[in-house]
Structure formats: structure tokens, C-alpha cells
Amino acid sequence: MDLSLRSAQGEAMDDPNLDEKVYQRCLGDLARVNRVTLTHRTTINWLAHKIHALPRSVRVSVLDIGCGQGDLLRIIAAWARREERSVSLIGLDLNPRSATAARAVGGDEDITYLTEDVFAFQPEVKLDFIVTSQFTHHLADAEIVRLLGWMDEHSRLGWHITDLHRHWFAYYGYPLLARLLGWHPIVRADGQISIARGFSRREWEMLLTQAGLHARIKWQPLFRYTVST
């Protein structure tokens, strides 16, 4: 596999004809992937740092783009409760089955799940924070540039991206981990494709330049990059 450039190969979970039960099972396994690989820890650490200076009386809004089953939002909700912070949480996903799956999991009635294309979504006021995890690798470069501009325009206090570092160790190691932990075959195959569709630091630098934005790019353990303001 040539990992010198981002792959454009499609993923099975993006197929709108994928069986509903299979789709929900795969979303559940993806939430487990995120938990095992500590994916959401970087978002929580960033959010905690950004919110630290705000009075506890302030209710903070957070939008998660490409929220899937809502596992990141539930983690944010649990963190906010521990920190005695008031938050308004919105999950946005283009796939209508994601909202159904997220609501079926339950766990926090205060999260609002919406089905809409992010570029068509026009919030009435700026969101305090916008986050997205494991979403940007689904997009072409031009769409990512557009997304960066959208997030910068619609966030009041900052935005944060977490996504995959395209690296041979992750590419060849992930299927072994997925098989060991019994994740669905689609999650095994799509996960490897996702890594091939991931990013190098240089690519993130180029995307930010094209968007005319400055942001911090940081490598994170278990082969992730974060890009944030």
C-alpha cells in the first residue's frame, strides 16, 4: 500500500444502503475503537483548557460535526457534570441513521442531535466551540479547506479537529488490534482505509494555508493529529 498520498478509496459505512442493524453495530464498535485508542482525550483536554478562564455561571455551547453515535458528546457531557459546568451540546451528522443510533444509546437527554450537511447548517448565533473527531478524512482536500473556514466563521472561542495520522505502523497494526478485540469486519476494513485517508503534518499545514488560517498542529499518541485554535 502506497501511503505517500491520501487514499480516495470509499468506506463501506458511507454506503446509504448498508443494513440498519449492521450500521448501528459498526457505530458501536467505532465508539469502542475511540475508547481503546484514547481518541477523545485530546478534545476534552483542549476544551478544559479553553473553558478554564470562563466563569462557571456561563453556559457554553459545543457543536460536534460528524457526531456518529454521539460518544464524544456523551463524554463531554459527563466531563461537564464532574466540573460543574453548564453546557449546551449539539451533534450534527449528514447520515440520518446516526441521530437514530445516538438517541437509542441514550445517556444524556440534554444533547441535541441534528441531521444536516454542515455547509447548509446556519446557526442563529456563533457556537462557543466547534469540535470534530475522525471526520475530516472522509472529505476531499477542497472540502476540508471549506470546512476549516466554516468552523472559523461559526465558532466564537475556538475549534478543534482530531483525525488520523497516515502512518505505516497504524495502517498495518490496526487490523490486528481490530481482530483481537472482535470488532465488526466492516470496522476492521474501513478503519484501515480511514488510516490511508488520514494526514501528514505537512498536509495539514498546506490545508490551513489554503484556508488562510493559523492553527496549532500537534501529534498525539496512538497516531492522531489535532488541529486547533
SERO-4910 file (N, C-alpha, C, O; in steps of 0.05 Angstrom, whole numbers):
BEGIN
 pado doro    nc1    nc2    nc3   cac1   cac2   cac3    cc1    cc2    cc3    oc1    oc2    oc3
  Met    A     17    -24      0      0      0      0     18     25      0     35     28     17
  Asp    A     13     43    -19     27     68    -20     14     88     -2     -8     97     -7
  Leu    A     28     95     19     18    115     39     30    142     35     28    159     53
  Ser    A     43    147     13     55    173      8     34    195      3     40    218      8
  Leu    A     11    187     -6    -11    206    -12    -37    196      1    -40    172      6
  Arg    A    -55    213      7    -81    206     18    -96    188     -2    -98    194    -26
  Ser    A   -108    167      9   -125    149     -7   -152    162    -12   -161    178      4
  Ala    A   -164    156    -35   -191    165    -41   -211    142    -41   -233    145    -50
  Gln    A   -202    119    -31   -219     95    -30   -243     99    -12   -241    111     10
  Gly    A   -266     90    -21   -291     93     -6   -292     73     17   -278     53     18
  Glu    A   -309     79     37   -313     62     60   -341     51     60   -360     64     52
  Ala    A   -344     26     69   -370     12     68   -391     26     85   -414     26     78
  Met    A   -383     39    107   -402     52    125   -414     77    113   -434     87    122
  Asp    A   -402     87     92   -413    110     78   -434    103     58   -447    120     46
  Asp    A   -439     76     54   -459     67     35   -487     70     47   -493     58     68
  Pro    A   -504     87     35   -531     91     47   -548     66     47   -568     66     61
  Asn    A   -540     46     32   -556     21     31   -546      0     51   -557    -22     52
  Leu    A   -527      7     67   -517    -12     88   -540    -18    107   -554      0    116
  Asp    A   -543    -44    114   -564    -53    132   -564    -37    158   -543    -31    169
  Glu    A   -588    -29    167   -591    -12    191   -578    -25    216   -564    -11    230
  Lys    A   -583    -50    220   -572    -63    244   -542    -65    242   -527    -62    262
  Val    A   -532    -71    218   -503    -72    215   -490    -45    220   -469    -42    232
  Tyr    A   -504    -24    209   -494      4    213   -492     10    243   -472     22    252
  Gln    A   -513      4    258   -513     10    287   -492     -6    301   -478      4    319
  Arg    A   -488    -31    294   -467    -47    306   -439    -35    301   -422    -34    318
  Cys    A   -435    -26    276   -410    -14    269   -405     12    284   -382     17    293
  Leu    A   -426     29    287   -423     53    303   -415     47    332   -398     60    343
  Gly    A   -427     26    343   -419     18    370   -391      9    371   -377     16    391
  Asp    A   -381     -6    352   -353    -14    351   -335      9    347   -313     10    359
  Leu    A   -343     29    331   -326     53    328   -323     68    354   -302     79    360
  Ala    A   -345     69    370   -343     82    396   -323     67    414   -308     79    429
  Arg    A   -322     40    411   -302     25    426   -274     30    416   -255     32    431
  Val    A   -271     33    389   -245     40    378   -235     66    391   -212     68    399
  Asn    A   -253     86    391   -245    112    402   -237    110    432   -219    124    441
  Arg    A   -251     93    446   -245     90    475   -218     76    478   -201     85    494
  Val    A   -213     54    464   -188     39    467   -164     56    458   -143     54    470
  Thr    A   -168     72    437   -145     87    426   -144    116    438   -128    132    428
  Leu    A   -160    121    459   -159    146    473   -164    171    456   -153    192    460
  Thr    A   -180    167    435   -185    187    415   -195    213    427   -186    235    420
  His    A   -215    212    445   -229    236    454   -214    250    477   -222    272    485
  Arg    A   -193    238    488   -179    251    510   -168    278    501   -168    297    517
  Thr    A   -158    280    477   -147    306    468   -168    328    466   -162    351    471
  Thr    A   -192    320    457   -213    340    455   -221    350    483   -225    374    487
  Ile    A   -224    332    502   -230    340    530   -209    358    542   -215    378    554
  Asn    A   -184    351    537   -161    367    548   -162    395    536   -157    415    550
  Trp    A   -167    397    510   -168    423    496   -192    439    507   -189    463    513
  Leu    A   -215    426    509   -239    440    519   -235    450    547   -243    472    554
  Ala    A   -223    433    564   -218    441    592   -200    465    594   -204    483    610
  His    A   -180    466    577   -161    488    576   -175    514    567   -171    535    579
  Lys    A   -192    511    547   -206    535    536   -227    546    555   -230    570    558
  Ile    A   -240    528    569   -262    536    587   -252    546    614   -267    561    628
  His    A   -228    539    621   -217    544    648   -221    574    656   -227    579    679
  Ala    A   -217    592    638   -218    621    645   -246    632    646   -250    654    654
  Leu    A   -266    616    638   -294    626    637   -307    621    664   -302    601    677
  Pro    A   -324    640    673   -338    636    698   -356    611    696   -366    604    675
  Arg    A   -359    597    719   -375    573    719   -405    579    714   -420    561    706
  Ser    A   -413    603    717   -441    611    712   -448    612    683   -471    613    675
  Val    A   -427    613    666   -431    616    637   -439    588    625   -425    569    629
  Arg    A   -461    588    610   -469    564    595   -454    563    568   -457    582    553
  Val    A   -440    542    563   -422    540    540   -435    522    519   -445    500    525
  Ser    A   -435    531    494   -445    514    472   -423    501    457   -402    512    451
  Val    A   -427    475    450   -408    459    436   -422    444    413   -442    430    418
  Leu    A   -412    447    389   -422    432    366   -402    411    358   -378    417    355
  Asp    A   -411    386    354   -394    365    344   -403    358    316   -426    349    312
  Ile    A   -385    362    297   -391    356    269   -384    327    262   -362    318    268
  Gly    A   -403    313    249   -398    285    243   -399    268    269   -380    253    274
  Cys    A   -420    272    284   -421    261    312   -425    231    313   -420    219    334
  Gly    A   -433    218    292   -437    189    292   -456    181    314   -479    190    315
  Gln    A   -448    163    332   -465    152    353   -466    171    377   -480    165    397
  Gly    A   -451    193    376   -452    212    398   -434    207    421   -437    219    442
  Asp    A   -414    189    418   -397    182    441   -381    205    451   -377    208    475
  Leu    A   -371    222    433   -355    245    442   -373    264    458   -364    274    479
  Leu    A   -397    269    449   -415    287    463   -422    277    491   -424    292    510
  Arg    A   -426    250    493   -432    239    519   -409    241    538   -412    245    562
  Ile    A   -385    239    527   -361    243    544   -358    272    553   -351    277    576
  Ile    A   -364    290    534   -363    319    542   -384    324    563   -379    339    582
  Ala    A   -408    313    560   -430    317    580   -421    307    607   -426    320    627
  Ala    A   -409    283    608   -400    272    634   -379    289    646   -378    293    671
  Trp    A   -360    298    630   -339    316    640   -350    342    651   -342    351    672
  Ala    A   -369    353    637   -382    378    646   -396    375    673   -394    393    690
  Arg    A   -409    352    677   -422    347    702   -401    346    725   -406    357    747
  Arg    A   -379    332    720   -358    330    741   -347    357    747   -340    363    770
  Glu    A   -344    374    727   -332    400    731   -353    421    739   -347    445    742
  Glu    A   -378    413    741   -400    431    748   -402    454    729   -404    477    736
  Arg    A   -400    447    703   -402    466    681   -429    461    667   -438    439    663
  Ser    A   -441    483    659   -466    482    643   -459    483    614   -446    502    604
  Val    A   -468    463    599   -462    461    570   -487    456    554   -506    442    563
  Ser    A   -487    467    530   -507    461    510   -494    446    487   -476    457    474
  Leu    A   -502    421    483   -487    403    465   -505    397    440   -528    389    443
  Ile    A   -492    399    417   -506    394    392   -489    375    375   -465    379    371
  Gly    A   -501    354    366   -488    335    348   -499    337    320   -524    337    316
  Leu    A   -482    340    300   -490    344    272   -479    321    255   -455    316    257
  Asp    A   -496    308    239   -486    287    222   -504    286    197   -528    289    199
  Leu    A   -492    281    174   -506    280    149   -524    256    147   -544    256    134
  Asn    A   -515    234    160   -529    208    158   -552    208    178   -547    209    202
  Pro    A   -577    206    169   -600    206    188   -599    183    208   -611    184    229
  Arg    A   -586    161    200   -585    138    218   -567    143    242   -569    129    262
  Ser    A   -549    162    240   -532    168    262   -547    180    286   -543    171    309
  Ala    A   -565    199    280   -582    210    301   -599    189    315   -602    189    339
  Thr    A   -610    171    299   -627    149    310   -610    132    328   -619    124    350
  Ala    A   -586    125    319   -569    108    335   -560    122    361   -558    110    382
  Ala    A   -554    148    359   -545    163    382   -567    165    403   -562    161    427
  Arg    A   -591    170    394   -614    172    413   -620    145    425   -628    143    449
  Ala    A   -615    123    410   -621     96    421   -602     90    444   -609     76    463
  Val    A   -577    100    442   -558     95    464   -567    110    489   -564     99    511
  Gly    A   -578    134    485   -587    150    508   -563    159    525   -541    163    514
  Gly    A   -568    163    551   -546    170    569   -545    200    575   -533    208    595
  Asp    A   -557    217    558   -557    245    564   -579    259    547   -576    262    523
  Glu    A   -600    266    560   -623    277    546   -618    306    538   -634    317    522
  Asp    A   -597    318    547   -591    346    541   -577    350    514   -572    373    506
  Ile    A   -569    328    501   -555    330    476   -576    331    453   -594    315    452
  Thr    A   -572    350    435   -590    353    412   -576    342    388   -553    350    381
  Tyr    A   -589    323    374   -577    311    350   -592    321    325   -617    319    324
  Leu    A   -577    331    306   -589    341    282   -578    327    257   -555    318    257
  Thr    A   -594    324    237   -586    312    212   -585    333    190   -606    344    182
  Glu    A   -561    340    182   -558    361    162   -529    362    152   -510    355    166
  Asp    A   -526    371    128   -500    377    117   -488    401    131   -502    422    134
  Val    A   -464    399    141   -452    420    157   -452    447    141   -455    468    153
  Phe    A   -448    446    115   -446    470    100   -473    484     96   -475    507     88
  Ala    A   -494    469    101   -521    480     99   -531    489    127   -552    503    129
  Phe    A   -517    482    147   -525    488    175   -516    516    181   -493    523    180
  Gln    A   -536    533    188   -531    561    194   -541    567    222   -565    575    225
  Pro    A   -525    564    243   -534    571    270   -542    600    273   -529    617    260
  Glu    A   -562    606    289   -571    633    292   -550    651    304   -548    675    298
  Val    A   -534    640    323   -512    654    335   -487    637    333   -489    612    329
  Lys    A   -464    648    337   -440    633    337   -439    613    360   -448    619    382
  Leu    A   -429    589    354   -425    569    375   -399    577    390   -381    587    378
  Asp    A   -399    572    416   -374    578    431   -351    561    421   -330    571    415
  Phe    A   -356    535    419   -335    516    410   -346    497    389   -369    488    390
  Ile    A   -330    491    369   -337    471    349   -315    450    349   -291    456    348
  Val    A   -323    424    351   -304    402    351   -312    382    329   -335    381    321
  Thr    A   -293    367    321   -299    344    303   -277    324    306   -253    330    308
  Ser    A   -285    298    306   -266    277    311   -270    255    290   -292    245    286
  Gln    A   -248    247    277   -248    225    258   -268    231    235   -280    212    224
  Phe    A   -271    256    228   -290    263    206   -276    273    181   -283    266    159
  Thr    A   -255    290    185   -244    304    162   -231    285    141   -229    292    118
  His    A   -223    261    150   -211    243    130   -232    232    110   -224    221     89
  His    A   -257    236    116   -278    229     97   -281    249     74   -295    244     54
  Leu    A   -268    272     77   -271    294     58   -247    296     39   -225    288     45
  Ala    A   -253    307     15   -231    314     -3   -218    340      7   -229    354     24
  Asp    A   -194    345     -3   -179    368      7   -194    394      5   -194    410     24
  Ala    A   -207    398    -18   -222    423    -22   -244    426     -2   -250    448      8
  Glu    A   -257    404      5   -279    405     25   -268    411     53   -281    424     69
  Ile    A   -244    401     59   -232    406     85   -225    436     87   -229    448    108
  Val    A   -215    447     66   -209    476     66   -234    492     72   -235    511     87
  Arg    A   -256    484     59   -282    497     63   -291    493     92   -301    512    104
  Leu    A   -287    469    102   -296    463    130   -280    480    150   -291    491    169
  Leu    A   -254    483    145   -237    499    163   -248    528    164   -250    540    186
  Gly    A   -255    539    141   -266    566    140   -293    567    154   -299    587    168
  Trp    A   -310    546    151   -336    546    164   -333    545    194   -347    560    208
  Met    A   -315    529    204   -311    527    233   -301    553    244   -309    561    266
  Asp    A   -283    565    230   -271    590    240   -292    612    240   -292    629    258
  Glu    A   -310    612    220   -331    633    218   -352    629    240   -362    649    251
  His    A   -359    605    247   -381    600    264   -374    593    293   -392    589    310
  Ser    A   -348    593    300   -341    588    328   -332    615    340   -318    631    328
  Arg    A   -341    619    365   -335    644    379   -309    643    394   -294    662    395
  Leu    A   -303    620    406   -280    617    424   -259    597    415   -238    595    427
  Gly    A   -265    582    393   -245    564    383   -257    538    371   -280    531    376
  Trp    A   -240    525    356   -248    499    344   -225    479    346   -202    487    349
  His    A   -233    454    344   -213    432    349   -220    408    331   -242    399    330
  Ile    A   -199    399    317   -202    375    300   -183    353    310   -160    358    317
  Thr    A   -194    329    312   -177    306    316   -181    287    293   -203    280    286
  Asp    A   -159    278    281   -161    258    260   -135    242    257   -116    247    271
  Leu    A   -136    223    239   -116    202    238    -90    212    224    -90    227    205
  His    A    -68    202    236    -42    205    223    -37    181    205    -37    158    214
  Arg    A    -33    187    179    -28    166    160      0    155    163     20    168    155
  His    A      3    131    175     29    120    182     28     90    178      8     77    184
  Trp    A     50     79    169     51     50    163     46     33    188     33     12    185
  Phe    A     55     41    211     52     25    235     22     23    242     12      2    248
  Ala    A      8     46    241    -20     46    246    -35     30    225    -54     15    231
  Tyr    A    -28     34    200    -42     20    178    -40    -10    180    -61    -24    177
  Tyr    A    -17    -20    186    -14    -50    187    -21    -61    215    -27    -84    218
  Gly    A    -19    -44    235    -24    -53    262    -54    -54    270    -62    -71    285
  Tyr    A    -69    -35    259    -97    -32    266   -113    -58    261   -128    -67    278
  Pro    A   -111    -71    237   -127    -95    232   -121   -117    253   -140   -132    260
  Leu    A    -97   -118    263    -91   -139    283   -106   -132    309   -117   -150    322
  Leu    A   -105   -107    317   -120    -99    341   -150   -103    338   -163   -113    356
  Ala    A   -160    -96    315   -189    -99    310   -198   -128    311   -219   -134    321
  Arg    A   -182   -146    300   -188   -174    300   -186   -185    329   -203   -201    338
  Leu    A   -166   -177    343   -162   -186    371   -185   -178    388   -194   -194    406
  Leu    A   -197   -154    384   -218   -145    401   -246   -151    390   -266   -144    402
  Gly    A   -247   -165    367   -272   -175    357   -290   -155    344   -314   -158    344
  Trp    A   -279   -133    334   -295   -113    321   -306   -123    294   -294   -140    282
  His    A   -328   -111    286   -342   -120    262   -322   -119    238   -306   -101    236
  Pro    A   -324   -138    219   -307   -138    195   -307   -112    180   -287   -104    169
  Ile    A   -330    -98    179   -331    -73    165   -315    -52    180   -301    -36    167
  Val    A   -315    -52    206   -299    -34    222   -270    -39    218   -253    -21    218
  Arg    A   -263    -65    216   -235    -72    211   -225    -61    184   -204    -48    182
  Ala    A   -241    -66    163   -234    -58    136   -235    -28    133   -216    -15    123
  Asp    A   -256    -15    142   -259     14    140   -238     28    156   -228     49    148
  Gly    A   -231     17    179   -211     30    196   -184     32    182   -171     53    184
  Gln    A   -177     11    168   -152     12    153   -153     32    130   -134     46    125
  Ile    A   -176     33    116   -180     52     95   -178     81    107   -166     98     95
  Ser    A   -191     84    130   -191    111    143   -162    120    148   -156    144    144
  Ile    A   -146    102    157   -118    110    163   -104    118    137    -89    137    136
  Ala    A   -110    103    115    -98    110     89   -108    137     79    -95    150     62
  Arg    A   -132    145     88   -143    171     81   -135    193    101   -144    216     98
  Gly    A   -119    186    120   -110    205    141    -90    225    130    -88    230    106
  Phe    A    -75    237    149    -59    261    142    -31    260    152    -25    246    172
  Ser    A    -14    275    139     13    281    149     12    309    160     -7    324    154
  Arg    A     32    316    176     33    344    186     34    364    163     21    385    164
  Arg    A     51    357    143     54    376    121     28    381    107     23    403     98
  Glu    A     11    360    104    -15    364     91    -33    382    107    -47    399     95
  Trp    A    -32    380    133    -48    398    149    -38    427    146    -54    446    145
  Glu    A    -12    430    145     -1    457    141    -11    469    115    -18    492    114
  Met    A    -11    453     94    -19    462     68    -49    469     67    -57    489     55
  Leu    A    -65    452     81    -94    458     82   -100    484     97   -117    499     88
  Leu    A    -86    488    119    -90    513    134    -82    537    117    -95    558    118
  Thr    A    -60    535    102    -51    556     85    -71    563     64    -77    586     58
  Gln    A    -83    542     52   -103    546     31   -128    559     43   -142    575     30
  Ala    A   -134    553     69   -157    565     82   -151    593     92   -169    607    101
  Gly    A   -125    601     92   -118    627    102   -120    629    132   -126    651    143
  Leu    A   -114    607    146   -118    606    175    -92    597    189    -75    584    177
  His    A    -89    605    214    -68    596    231    -79    579    253    -99    587    266
  Ala    A    -68    556    258    -77    538    279    -54    521    289    -33    518    275
  Arg    A    -57    510    313    -36    493    324    -40    464    315    -62    453    317
  Ile    A    -19    453    304    -20    425    296     -3    409    316     20    416    320
  Lys    A    -14    388    327      1    372    347     -3    343    343    -26    333    340
  Trp    A     19    328    342     17    298    341      9    288    368     19    297    389
  Gln    A     -9    269    368    -19    257    393    -13    227    393    -12    214    372
  Pro    A    -10    215    417     -5    186    419    -26    170    405    -50    178    403
  Leu    A    -18    147    395    -35    128    380    -44    140    354    -66    135    344
  Phe    A    -25    155    342    -27    163    313    -51    180    307    -68    172    290
  Arg    A    -52    203    320    -72    223    314    -58    250    310    -37    255    321
  Tyr    A    -71    268    295    -63    296    295    -86    312    306   -110    306    300
  Thr    A    -80    332    322   -101    352    329    -94    378    316    -70    386    314
  Val    A   -114    392    307   -111    419    294   -131    437    309   -155    431    308
  Ser    A   -122    458    321   -140    474    338   -131    502    340   -108    509    335
  Thr    A   -150    519    347   -144    548    352   -146    553    381   -142    576    390
***
